[in-house]
Amino acid sequence: MEFVAVLSCGLFAGAAVYITLVEHPARMECGGELAATEFGPSYRRAAIMQASLAVLGFVCSIAAWLVERNWGWLLGGVLLVTVVPFTLVVILPTNKKLLDPALDRGSEQARQLLARWGRLHAVRSVLSMLSLVIFLYLIIQ
């Protein structure tokens, strides 16, 4: 369970950090209209992968906590799964606006929504990296 928790968290954190530091800035460099157009397909693919990894990592961390009784597994798992409600409550309204067919993809509003999305997504990167650091610490302990 520990291995799967660490692997799931590592894959999630790696993908989240890649999106935050590489994909989204590159998307933004292409101009607002292209960035807003590319956002939809990218988001749909990443959402399935990242949600699955976050939940799998959380479930496995809870199992590891139940076996080992080490609170670190619980803390790391909670940090990791926090990205799910954060996404649903905080980021989803921005996602819906960006995916709205009525949005003028070349507008200043679209650019502002993309910039906001990038800042919000960085929170997911930080939460998952904190979780990964905790999990790695527990593994090498």
N, C-alpha and C positions, 0 to 999 in steps of 0.2 A: 504493500500500500504506500509506503514511504516513497519508493522509487517512482510510482505512477503519479503521486502528488507532486514530487519535484519535477518530473518530466512535463506534466501538464502545465504546471506553473511556469516553468522555463520556456516552454513553447509559447504560452500566452504572453509572457513578459517580453520575449524576443519579438513577437509579432507586433505587440503594442508599441514598443520602443521604435521598431522599424517604421511603423506608420507615422509616429510622432516626429521622428528625426529625419526621415528620408521621403516616404511616399507623399505625405501631405504637403510638406514644403515644395517638393517637385511639382505636385499637382498645382499648387498656387502659382508657381513660376510660369506655368503655361497660360496664365490669364484666367480671369474669372469665369468666362463662358465655358471654356474647355474644362476647367477645374470642376465646375458645378455639374457638367455633363458626365464627367468621369466618376464623380462621387457616387452616384447611384449603383452602378455595377460593382464598384470596389466595396462599398458598404455592404451590399447584399451578400457577397462572398465572405467577407471578413466576419460578419455578424454570426453566421452559423458556426464557423470554426472557433471563434473566440468564446462564444457562449458555452459551447460544448467543453472546451478546455477549462474554463473557469469552474463549471459545475463539477466536472470530473476531478479536478484538482482539489476542490472543496470536499467532496465526498470521501476521497482517499485520505485527505488530511484528517478528517473526522475519525475515520477508521484507525489511522495511526495514533491519534490522540487516545482513543478508547483502549487500544492495546498497550501503549507505552505510558499513558497518564502524564505525558509531558505537555504542559500548557502551550508550548511553542507551536505544536502542530495545530492546535485550535486557533491560536492567534493568526498564524500564517494563512490558515484556511479561511478564516473570517475576512482577513484583508483581501484575499483573492476573490472571494465570492461577493464582496462589497461592490465590485465593478458591475455586477448585474443590476442591482437596484439603482446604482448611480446612473447607469446607462438608461434604464427605463424611466427614471424620474427626472433626471437632469438633462441628459443628452437627447433623448427621444424627441422632445418638442422641436429642437433644432433640426434633427434628422428629417422629421416630417415636413418642415418648411423647405428644406433643401430638396426633398424628393417630390414636392408638389409640382405637378405638371404646369400649373399656372405661374410658377416662379419664372421671372425673366432672368435667365441664366447669365446674361451679360450685365446685369444691373449691379449697382453698388450694394443693394440689399443682399444679393447672392454672395458677393465678396465678403461682406460683413458676417453673414451666416457661416461661411467657410472658415473665416478667421476665428470666430467663436467656437466652432466645432473643433478646430485644432487645439485651442486652449483647453477645452473640456476633455478632449481625448488624452491630453498630457496627464491628467489626473489618473486616468486608467493605467497609464504607463507607470506612474509613481507607485500606486497601490500594488500593482503586480510585482514590481521590482522589490518593494519592501517585503512582500510575501516570499519572494524567491530568496532574498538574503536570509530571512529567518529559516526557511527550509534548508538552505545550504549549510547554515550554521549548525542546525540540528544533525545533519548528516555527518559533518566532519567532527562533531563533538565526541 
